[in-house]
Amino acid sequence: MGAGVQILLLALLGSAIGMGPAGWLTGLVFAFATWAVLSRALHRSRLSSFGPANRVTLGRATLVGGVTALVADSFESSPPVTLLVGLTAVALLLDGVDGKVARRTGTSSALGARFDMEVDAFLILVLSVYVSTQLGPWVLLIGGMRYVFVAAARVAPWLNAPLPPSFARKTVAALQGVCLLLAGADLLPHTANLGIVLLSLGSLVWSFGRDVLWLYGNSGTGAGTGAEETAAVEPLVRELELAAR
């Protein structure tokens, strides 16, 4: 069903702006990749139903697929900034709604939390690609930093350890989408957009740096902590903890 709704959105975007092959291909790849990954994750998690919260997240993922298609299409023609900003704004505003729905309906799950975070991370990556065409390739550091962290954890197992809850971390994560959206809207002078994105990148470097230092400082303390403890955790939950930025 999710792939069908994504294709319908792409058809609406295509008819509205005359989307080219790059946009269509990217949007379709996103739709079927999302369907394939979700199908596998649902099979592994053995959930009895998809649940209302996951449906909200799937709706957000559909909007992100539309944004991804528009960004890909922007390399071939002038991007419809108003449409791109509108879809992105709705996707960002809905962030957190799925979590509230999950808590109120008692359907919270590791799969739902991971799905929500992956949608957030991919949206930030796509926005950083779009803004990098205006401000330079250095903006890609914002979208790529989380993926670099995940890759680094494969060679440095102590990075897999769970982090303590942090309001600052959540605030910095939310700031990324807002700053990139504001810069992408191109409503402010170039210097102002540059300052906003630099602030976004600086806060993200600070947040990751603080967490890496905490993980390093606690990597060898206590019995049963670090890589040994993490290795005993269910794979899906371990990945969730790693993604909880």
RACOR-V606650 format. One line per field, one symbol per residue. ss: DSSP state (H for helix, E for strand, - for the rest). A space follows every 50 residues. Layout:
BEGIN
ss = ???
END
This chain:
BEGIN
ss = -HHHHHHHHHHHHHHHH---HHHHHHHHHHHHHHHHHHHHHHHHH----- -HHHHHHHHHHHHHHHHHHHHHH-------HHHHHHHHHHHHH---HHHH HHHHH----HHHHHHHHHHHHHHHHHHHHHHHHHH-HHHHHHHHHHHHHH HHHHH-HHHH------HHHHHHHHHHHHHHHHHHH----HHHHHHHHHHH HHHHHHHHHHHHHHHHH---------HHHHH---HHHHHHHHH--
END
